[in-house]
Amino acid sequence: MADDLAEDEVLYNDLVPIIYCSKCQQLNGLEGDGWTLAKVRRVCMLAGPAFLVSKCYRCNKCPGNNCKDYQFRAHDEGVIKQLPAALESSLNIRFTQHGAVEVSLMDFLLRNVSSGVSFADSTDAVQELHYITYNRSKLGHLQYTAERGRLAQKRSSFFMGSAGASAQVPQPPDFGAYKDRQGYRGWVPSRSYLTRMLLAYLTERLAWTKERLAMVDEVYLRGDHTFRSASKVKTAEGGKAYEAVYTVMNEFSQVAAQWMVGDTSFREIEGGL
Ligand SMILES: [Zn+2]
């Protein structure tokens, strides 16, 4: 019962019943080829790196590869493209050309951009979080290995008496540097990289919004506050007469209604809406 739930409702396996060869789009010579740590796909998360390890496949004598064997991974672009859009958008990562980014990271940047935090400061925050995660992992590693050493010593003193108790706790193995390619494999997500990712994410979201709006066959209205023009209107005493102008436009970008309002609470325009 629990297994059925995990397969069908959590992993959405029913949406991806078959993976086709990404070169020849066929199934004939396809077989599983185990797991590999080579060419892992890196994922830029909000607070640190993550790595996508996927299963390998081999298309024997692939017609799309001059009848030579073709090996590919489940996270290769050609396979990702086979995923239904519903499945891809439900993942908490978005694939890029060679890697992937976490959706929460994009939401974090987007939230900061819309609330006026400078992009430079936001990307600094992401870089700082990546280093903090590395330091925390390193500290955790040291504490864990020290604890294991103490436990080993306790065990040997139990079995061997005082001779075991005097045994030295071995030095924990080195955790390695931040960018160690054989170890932690950290990297610093640059400002230009994060800018590109955010723009791609926004474009993707825009496409979705446009698609949804195209499906609406009724009229739709959109409204927003503007503070600039209201700030120019002054009372005789020199104070502000209004806080903002609220404008409602129809689907042809024509102004349908406009209110001068004292605040942004919508209380004053409740009747009009
Ligand atoms: Zn093939």
Boltz pocket constraint, residues with backbone or C-beta under 6 A from the ligand:
constraints:
  - pocket:
      binder: B
      contacts: [[A, 21], [A, 22], [A, 23], [A, 24], [A, 25], [A, 26], [A, 59], [A, 62], [A, 63], [A, 64], [A, 65], [A, 70]]
      max_distance: 6.0
